[in-house]
């Protein structure tokens, strides 16, 4: 009985240690940002995609002519997240806002 109790304590502390290390790794994750899609109601054929960092600074902007993005589609969200990562890397390297590099347009068909 005593050895089962010690084994349970050891297992509990091992799980606690693993959980704490995973939580610390997530808190040290690289900075993330967000994106905003802007559609003008007068000209629905133009979509502007803006990417921001966590400090809410504009880091990249692209205008798409004749394309409408549907955020309900997983593929579109994955594409925008990929472009966001690329924009964050570019921002960390140059610290300047980039415009119309066609990162989104080349991936959207």
QUIDAPE-V47103 format. One record per pair of residues at least 6 apart in sequence whose C-alpha atoms are under 6 Angstrom apart, sorted by sequence separation. I is the first residue (numbers start at 0). J is the second residue. D is the distance in whole Angstrom. If there is no record, write none. Layout:
# QUIDAPE-V47103
i = {I/I}
j = {J/J}
d = {D/D}
This chain:
# QUIDAPE-V47103
i = {51/51/38/50/37/50/37/49/36/49/36/48/35/48/35/47/34/47/34/46/33/34/46/33/45/32/45/32/44/45/32/44/59/61/58/59/60/61/59}
j = {57/58/46/58/46/59/47/59/47/60/48/60/48/61/49/61/49/62/50/62/50/51/63/51/63/51/64/52/64/65/53/65/96/98/96/97/98/99/98}
d = {5/5/5/6/6/5/5/6/6/4/5/6/6/5/5/6/5/4/4/6/6/6/5/5/6/5/5/4/6/6/5/4/5/6/5/5/5/4/6}
